Amino acid sequence: MVPDLTALISPVAALVPAAASTGDHPLAALLADADLSAALTTLPGLAEAAITGAAGTAVTATLTDAGYRAVELLALSGDLEVLARDGVDAVTRAADDITGIAGVCAREIVALVTTAPLTPMTLAAAEQIGWEHLGRAVQRLDVLRSELDGLAAQVEAVAASSPTAPESPAMLPTACGATDPGTDPAAPTAAGTSGEVGGGPADAPTPQAAAAVEAAKTALGTPYVWGGTTPGAGMDCSGLTQWAYGQAGVEIPRTADAQAIGPQVAMDQLAPGDLAVWDGHVAMIVGDGMMIEAGDPVQLSPVRTENIGMGFHGFYRPTG
């Protein structure tokens, strides 16, 4: 009886993993550009030089955020590409090892059947060799599986750290006003019903600050218009605060971040008329933990220091 050597060896050979490849990285051309990060981070400055006023402030803030997101995404894409190459390398090593195991199995079986009489004991010994090497191949696949599980966990970690997608256009705050899209301007405020602001002008540090708060409150409900300065028709954030102080006889700059004028005020020392200033947004304190700002529309909101990722300059008192 001549043993079927193929039947003894083929189970081991069948465990050899198929070749793997990473394919073409969709961002390969961008990742190869060493100046890409610098270009993305200088783009906001170019926009600021080309667009002045409130529009320039808002566009600059938006492009800055987009640039940082793009650089971060490209870096994460590079991390994923490295993990993909590691996965291919792991599969290739396993394929080489199991191919070697199959080769050793074949040589040992051939040596056995060509040097010993073909008896049932010889065939049983050949089968035993096949089973032993099959077990070695399975163990090697277990090692590969563990390696790939580790790489998958790293991929999940990279995915979890990727920049969040922007909100849908319907939910995005306006370029200058950045109130919570879930806030209803007509809902009761912390001081009572809509439009009632406790601790108002009487607590203002100067008559001009009190007059500015009163003027700003008359613009409640005005729709947001980029660059707008007209109550009832349309206003943006810095247009609202500049107009309100103008009604009080105080001239302040037009753009949001430029309105960081006067002494800086600690949060526990805020008074009506003080301004909360970000890179691309500004709001006026009205009292009792509330402020007025040009969202869409002009509305009252709780005092805060966060605003869609914009850098917060602080609280300022223009009349101080």
C-alpha positions in Angstrom: 0.0 0.0 0.0 1.4 3.4 -1.0 0.3 6.2 1.4 -1.4 9.3 0.0 1.3 11.8 1.0 -0.8 14.7 -0.3 -3.6 13.9 2.0 -1.3 14.0 4.9 0.4 17.3 4.0 -2.5 19.3 2.4 -4.3 20.2 5.8 -1.1 22.0 6.9 -0.6 23.7 3.6 -4.3 24.8 3.5 -3.7 26.9 6.6 -1.2 29.2 4.8 -2.8 32.7 4.9 -3.4 34.4 1.6 -1.1 37.3 0.7 -2.3 40.7 1.9 -1.5 44.2 0.7 -2.4 47.7 1.9 -3.4 49.1 -1.5 -3.1 52.8 -2.4 -3.5 55.3 0.4 -6.2 57.8 -0.7 -4.2 60.6 0.9 -0.8 59.5 -0.2 -0.1 62.6 -2.3 -1.1 64.9 0.6 0.8 62.9 3.2 4.0 63.2 1.1 3.8 67.0 1.1 6.1 68.1 3.9 4.7 71.7 3.6 1.0 70.7 3.9 0.7 71.4 7.6 2.3 74.8 7.3 0.1 75.6 4.3 -3.1 74.7 6.2 -2.1 76.7 9.3 -1.2 79.8 7.3 -4.5 79.8 5.3 -6.5 81.6 8.0 -3.9 84.5 7.9 -4.3 84.8 4.2 -8.1 85.0 4.6 -7.8 87.6 7.3 -5.6 89.8 5.1 -8.1 89.5 2.2 -11.3 90.0 4.2 -11.6 92.7 6.8 -14.2 93.5 9.5 -16.6 91.0 11.1 -16.5 88.8 8.0 -12.8 88.4 8.2 -13.0 87.6 11.9 -15.5 84.8 11.3 -13.8 83.4 8.3 -10.5 83.4 10.0 -11.9 81.5 13.0 -13.6 79.0 10.7 -10.5 78.3 8.6 -8.3 78.0 11.7 -10.6 75.3 13.1 -10.8 73.6 9.7 -7.0 73.7 9.2 -6.4 72.1 12.6 -8.9 69.4 11.8 -7.3 68.7 8.4 -3.8 68.5 9.9 -5.1 66.2 12.6 -7.0 64.0 10.2 -3.9 63.6 7.9 -1.8 62.6 10.9 -4.4 60.0 11.9 -4.5 58.8 8.3 -0.8 58.3 8.5 -1.2 56.3 11.7 -3.8 54.0 10.0 -1.5 53.5 7.1 1.3 52.3 9.5 -1.1 50.0 11.2 -2.2 48.6 7.8 1.4 47.9 6.9 1.9 46.2 10.2 -1.1 44.0 9.5 0.3 43.0 6.1 3.7 42.2 7.7 2.0 40.0 10.3 0.1 38.0 7.7 3.2 37.6 5.5 5.3 36.3 8.5 2.6 33.8 9.4 2.3 32.6 5.8 6.1 32.1 5.6 6.1 30.2 9.0 3.2 27.9 8.1 4.7 27.3 4.6 7.9 26.2 6.4 5.9 24.0 8.8 4.3 22.3 5.7 7.7 21.8 4.2 9.1 20.1 7.3 6.0 17.9 7.5 6.5 16.8 3.9 10.2 16.0 4.4 9.6 14.0 7.6 6.8 11.9 6.1 8.8 11.2 2.9 11.8 10.2 5.0 9.7 7.8 7.0 7.9 6.0 4.2 11.1 5.7 2.1 13.2 4.2 4.9 10.7 1.9 6.7 8.5 -1.0 5.5 5.0 0.1 4.5 3.2 -1.4 7.4 0.1 -0.1 9.2 2.4 1.1 11.9 4.4 3.1 9.4 1.2 4.7 8.0 0.0 5.5 11.6 3.4 7.1 12.3 3.1 9.2 9.1 -0.4 10.3 10.1 0.9 11.2 13.5 3.6 13.4 11.9 0.9 15.1 9.9 -1.2 15.8 13.0 1.7 17.2 14.9 2.6 19.7 12.2 -1.0 20.6 11.8 -1.1 21.5 15.5 2.0 23.7 15.0 0.3 25.5 12.1 -2.9 26.1 14.1 -0.8 27.5 17.0 0.9 29.9 14.6 -2.4 31.0 13.3 -3.5 31.7 16.9 -0.4 34.0 17.2 -1.4 35.8 14.0 -4.9 36.2 15.3 -3.6 37.8 18.5 -1.4 40.2 16.5 -4.3 41.2 14.3 -6.6 41.7 17.3 -3.9 44.0 18.8 -3.7 46.0 15.6 -7.5 46.2 15.4 -7.6 47.7 18.9 -5.1 50.3 17.8 -7.2 51.2 14.8 -10.3 51.6 17.1 -8.2 54.0 19.3 -7.2 56.0 16.3 -10.8 56.2 15.1 -11.9 57.3 18.5 -9.4 60.2 18.5 -10.3 61.4 15.0 -11.8 64.9 14.7 -15.5 65.1 15.0 -17.5 65.9 11.8 -19.0 69.4 11.7 -22.6 69.7 12.5 -25.1 69.8 9.7 -25.7 73.3 8.2 -29.1 73.5 9.8 -27.5 73.1 13.3 -24.4 75.2 12.9 -24.3 78.4 14.9 -23.9 81.6 12.9 -20.3 82.7 12.1 -20.3 85.2 14.9 -23.2 84.2 17.2 -22.6 80.8 18.6 -25.5 80.0 20.9 -26.6 76.4 21.7 -28.8 75.4 18.7 -31.1 73.7 21.2 -31.8 76.9 23.1 -35.1 78.5 22.5 -34.8 82.3 22.6 -38.4 82.6 23.7 -38.0 80.2 26.6 -37.9 81.6 30.2 -34.5 82.8 31.2 -32.7 82.3 34.5 -34.2 85.6 35.8 -37.8 84.9 34.8 -39.6 85.3 31.5 -38.0 86.2 28.1 -36.6 89.7 28.2 -36.5 90.1 31.9 -32.9 90.5 33.2 -32.5 90.9 36.9 -29.7 92.9 38.4 -29.6 95.0 35.2 -28.5 98.6 34.5 -28.7 99.7 38.2 -25.7 97.4 38.9 -23.7 98.7 36.0 -20.3 100.2 36.9 -20.9 103.4 34.8 -24.0 105.2 33.3 -22.6 104.4 29.9 -22.5 100.7 30.6 -26.1 100.8 31.9 -27.2 102.7 28.8 -25.4 100.2 26.5 -27.2 97.3 28.2 -30.6 99.0 27.8 -29.9 99.7 24.1 -28.8 96.1 23.5 -32.0 94.7 25.1 -34.1 96.7 22.6 -32.5 94.6 19.8 -33.7 91.2 21.2 -35.2 89.1 18.4 -33.2 90.8 15.7 -32.2 88.2 13.1 -28.6 87.4 12.6 -27.0 89.0 9.5 -23.3 88.8 8.9 -21.9 92.3 9.1 -25.3 93.7 10.2 -25.6 96.7 12.6 -29.3 97.5 12.4 -31.7 96.5 15.2 -34.8 94.8 13.9 -33.3 94.3 10.5 -30.1 92.3 11.1 -27.0 92.3 13.4 -23.9 90.2 14.0 -22.2 89.8 17.4 -19.8 92.7 17.2 -22.3 94.8 15.4 -24.7 94.5 18.3 -22.2 95.4 21.0 -20.7 98.3 19.0 -24.1 99.7 18.2 -25.3 99.4 21.8 -22.2 101.2 23.2 -22.6 103.7 20.4 -26.1 104.5 21.7 -24.4 105.2 25.1 -21.9 107.6 23.5 -18.9 105.1 23.7 -17.0 104.2 20.6 -15.5 100.7 20.5 -13.9 98.8 17.6 -15.9 96.9 15.0 -14.6 93.4 15.1 -15.1 90.9 18.0 -11.6 90.2 19.1 -10.7 93.9 18.8 -13.4 94.7 21.4 -11.2 93.3 24.2 -10.6 96.8 25.5 -10.6 98.3 28.9 -9.6 96.5 32.1 -10.0 92.7 32.2 -12.6 91.6 34.8 -12.7 88.3 36.8 -15.7 86.2 36.3 -16.9 86.7 39.9 -16.7 90.5 39.4 -18.8 90.7 36.2 -21.2 93.6 35.9 -23.8 94.7 33.3 -22.0 96.1 30.2 -18.9 94.0 30.5 -18.0 92.1 27.3 -17.1 88.4 26.9 -14.7 88.2 24.0 -13.5 85.2 21.9 -11.4 85.0 18.7 -14.5 85.4 16.6 -17.4 86.2 18.9 -18.4 88.8 21.5 -21.4 89.1 24.0 -22.5 91.6 26.5 -23.1 90.8 30.2 -26.6 92.0 31.4 -26.7 90.6 34.9 -27.9 87.7 37.0 -25.6 85.3 35.1 -26.9 86.2 31.7 -25.6 87.9 28.6 -27.0 89.1 25.4 -25.5 88.1 22.0 -26.3 88.0 18.3 -27.1 84.4 17.8 -30.0 83.8 15.4 -31.8 85.9 16.6 -30.3 88.3 19.2 -31.1 86.6 22.4 -30.2 86.1 26.1 -27.9 83.2 27.2 -26.2 82.1 30.4 -22.7 83.5 30.7 -20.1 81.0 29.4 -16.5 80.9 28.3 -16.8 78.2 25.7 -17.8 79.0 22.1 -17.5 76.2 19.4 -13.8 75.9 20.1 -12.9 79.6 19.7 -10.0 80.9 21.9 -11.5 82.9 24.8 -9.8 86.2 25.4 -11.6 87.0 28.7 -14.1 89.5 30.1 -13.5 93.2 29.6 -15.0 96.5 30.8 -14.9 99.1 28.0 -15.9 101.9 30.3 -13.6 100.9 33.1 
